Amino acid sequence: MNGQNRKDIKIGALVDIVLKKDQRTGKLTRGHVKKILTNSQFHPHGIKVMLEEEDQVGRVQIIAE
């Protein structure tokens, strides 16, 4: 599942995000969602979240299940 719909993302879910510094390379970082930062229900580049691990912030690319 991609991370464009807010309703698909839950607190504690395992996700792959792209950090701001990695947007050019597309390198993904895996972690658990601590906080959902995007208020809108849909975002074409992915919903922005904060991970529990080191409070990293990025846009969800993949929701791991």
N, C-alpha and C positions, 0 to 999 in steps of 0.2 A: 504494500500500500504506500502511496506517496503521501507527503505531509502537507498537502494544499488545503485540506478541510479541517477546520478546528475541531469539529465534532468527533473526528477519528483519533484525536490525541488525548490521552488521559494522563493525569499526574502519576508518576511512577512507571510509565511505559518505557520500554527499551526502544531507543530511536537512533538513527544515524543522522547527524547534522553536518552542515558545512559552516565552518567558522568564517567570520568576515575576512580574516587574513588568508584563508584557504580558498576563497571564491574563484580565483584565477586558475588554480590547479584542480579544484573539485575534490580535494582530499576530504574524506569523511571522518567524523569523530563519533564514537559510539558512547552512549550513556543513558541514564534514566532521567526522565523529565521531572524537574523540581517545580517549575513555574511556567505557565503559558503567558507569553508577553504580547502576542498579537490579539487585538480585540475583535477584529473582523472575522466573519465565519469562513472566508476563503481568501487565500493569497497565492498568486501565480508562482511566486518564487519559494513558497513554503512558509508555514507558520513559524514565527520566531519563538523559541523557548530557551529557558535556562536549565542547564543540566545540574544534577546533584554533585557531580564530580567537578570540583574546582570552580563551580559557578560559571562554567563556560556558556556563552550565548551564541546561538546560530539558528539557521533555518532548517527545519526538518526536511530531509530528502527521502528517507525510508523509515517506515514504522516496522520494526522487527517484531515477529510474533513467535 
